[in-house]
Amino acid sequence: MNRQLRQEDPDFAPCSWHVILGAVVIVCVHGDLDSLAAPALAACLDQQTGRTVGPDGVEVVLTHVTFLDAHGITTLLAAAHTARQRAVGFRITGCSPRLLRLFDLVGVRAELAAIGSA
């Protein structure tokens, strides 16, 4: 059974996401992942890594992310760290070549288990 949850601020939504609950929890992020969006997404990812167990765990899809700054990277790293502490699988998918290059430049691609778009 899949269930979708949506998080959006109707007054200001530079970033939004929806969560698909199933064997793997999929968090699809849209828009700008910056200092404004990072705290709410961090809370969402913390909740999702606490909801699931096992190696499949949580997949964060960045296909529709239009901007990612240091706050967004820190949020993703913190979520990956939390998932490891909870023995939950965590990976980033749907990364554009630009995002993969950014992750390579700052040295976090392997830690985030980031892979490119299909």
C-alpha positions as CSV (number, residue, x, y, z in Angstrom):
1,M,0.0,0.0,0.0
2,N,1.4,3.4,-1.0
3,R,0.3,6.6,0.7
4,Q,1.4,10.0,-0.2
5,L,2.0,13.0,2.1
6,R,2.6,16.5,0.9
7,Q,4.4,19.4,2.6
8,E,3.9,22.8,1.1
9,D,3.6,26.3,2.6
10,P,0.8,28.0,0.5
11,D,2.2,31.4,1.2
12,F,5.9,30.7,0.3
13,A,6.9,27.4,-1.1
14,P,10.4,27.6,-2.8
15,C,10.7,23.9,-1.9
16,S,8.2,21.2,-1.5
17,W,8.2,17.4,-1.3
18,H,5.9,14.4,-1.2
19,V,6.5,11.2,0.5
20,I,5.5,7.8,-0.8
21,L,5.2,5.2,1.9
22,G,5.9,1.6,0.9
23,A,8.7,-0.9,1.2
24,V,11.1,2.0,0.6
25,V,10.1,5.5,1.8
26,I,10.6,7.8,-1.1
27,V,10.9,11.6,-0.5
28,C,10.7,13.5,-3.8
29,V,12.0,17.1,-3.3
30,H,11.1,19.9,-5.7
31,G,12.4,23.5,-6.0
32,D,15.1,25.3,-4.1
33,L,16.7,23.4,-1.2
34,D,18.3,26.3,0.7
35,S,18.3,27.9,4.2
36,L,14.6,28.6,4.0
37,A,13.6,25.0,3.1
38,A,16.3,23.0,4.9
39,P,14.8,23.0,8.5
40,A,11.4,21.7,7.4
41,L,12.9,19.1,5.1
42,A,15.3,18.1,7.9
43,A,12.3,17.4,10.1
44,C,10.6,15.4,7.4
45,L,13.7,13.3,6.8
46,D,14.2,12.7,10.5
47,Q,10.6,11.5,10.7
48,Q,11.0,9.2,7.7
49,T,14.2,7.6,8.9
50,G,12.5,6.9,12.2
51,R,9.5,5.4,10.4
52,T,11.3,2.7,8.5
53,V,13.9,0.0,9.2
54,G,16.2,-2.1,7.1
55,P,18.5,-1.7,4.2
56,D,16.0,-0.3,1.8
57,G,15.1,2.5,4.1
58,V,14.7,6.0,2.6
59,E,15.4,7.3,-0.9
60,V,15.5,11.0,-1.5
61,V,14.9,12.0,-5.1
62,L,16.4,15.3,-6.2
63,T,15.3,15.2,-9.9
64,H,13.3,18.4,-9.5
65,V,15.7,20.3,-7.3
66,T,16.5,23.6,-9.0
67,F,19.0,25.0,-6.4
68,L,21.0,23.4,-3.6
69,D,23.2,25.4,-1.2
70,A,25.3,24.5,1.8
71,H,22.2,24.3,4.0
72,G,20.7,21.7,1.7
73,I,23.9,19.6,1.6
74,T,24.1,19.8,5.4
75,T,20.5,18.7,5.7
76,L,21.1,15.7,3.5
77,L,24.3,14.8,5.3
78,A,22.6,15.0,8.7
79,A,19.8,12.7,7.4
80,A,22.3,10.2,6.1
81,H,24.1,10.2,9.4
82,T,20.9,9.8,11.3
83,A,19.8,6.9,9.1
84,R,23.2,5.1,9.6
85,Q,22.8,5.5,13.4
86,R,19.3,4.0,13.1
87,A,20.5,1.2,10.8
88,V,18.3,2.4,8.0
89,G,19.3,2.5,4.4
90,F,19.6,6.0,2.9
91,R,20.4,7.1,-0.6
92,I,20.0,10.1,-2.9
93,T,18.8,9.5,-6.4
94,G,17.8,11.5,-9.5
95,C,20.9,13.8,-9.3
96,S,21.7,15.9,-12.3
97,P,25.3,16.0,-13.5
98,R,25.5,19.4,-11.9
99,L,24.5,18.1,-8.5
100,L,26.8,15.1,-8.8
101,R,29.7,17.4,-9.6
102,L,28.8,19.6,-6.6
103,F,28.8,16.5,-4.3
104,D,32.1,15.4,-5.8
105,L,33.7,18.9,-5.3
106,V,32.7,19.0,-1.6
107,G,33.6,15.3,-1.1
108,V,30.2,14.0,0.0
109,R,29.0,11.9,-2.9
110,A,29.9,8.6,-1.4
111,E,28.6,9.5,2.0
112,L,25.2,10.4,0.5
113,A,25.2,7.4,-1.7
114,A,24.2,9.8,-4.5
115,I,23.5,8.5,-8.0
116,G,22.5,10.2,-11.2
117,S,19.3,10.4,-13.1
118,A,18.2,7.4,-15.1
